[in-house]
Amino acid sequence: MIKAFKRLFALLAGVLVIFGAVKSIFNWLARSENDEYEVWSDDEREDA
């Protein structure tokens, strides 16, 4: 039973690390001057 909790905790930690890495990649892309990778353009945000 303890092994199951350890594996579940390790899986959860791995998922959190992956989400953190994806978030940091998106933040890095948002800081760059190249707007090619923006999900929404500035014009679309102003219309909303």
URBEL-V440499 format. One record per backbone hydrogen bond with DSSP energy under -0.5 kcal/mol. CO is the residue of the C=O (numbers start at 0). NH is the residue of the N-H. E is the energy in kcal/mol with one decimal. If there is no record, write none. Layout:
CO & NH & E
CO & NH & E
This chain:
0 & 4 & -1.7
1 & 5 & -2.4
2 & 6 & -2.6
3 & 7 & -2.4
4 & 8 & -2.6
5 & 9 & -2.3
6 & 10 & -2.4
7 & 11 & -2.4
8 & 12 & -2.4
9 & 13 & -2.3
10 & 14 & -2.3
11 & 15 & -2.3
12 & 16 & -2.1
13 & 17 & -2.2
14 & 18 & -2.6
15 & 19 & -2.3
16 & 20 & -2.2
17 & 21 & -2.4
18 & 22 & -2.4
19 & 23 & -2.2
20 & 24 & -2.0
21 & 25 & -2.3
22 & 26 & -2.4
23 & 27 & -2.3
24 & 28 & -2.4
25 & 29 & -2.1
26 & 30 & -1.4
27 & 31 & -1.1
32 & 34 & -0.6
33 & 36 & -0.6
34 & 37 & -1.4
40 & 44 & -1.3
41 & 45 & -1.6
42 & 46 & -1.3
43 & 47 & -1.0
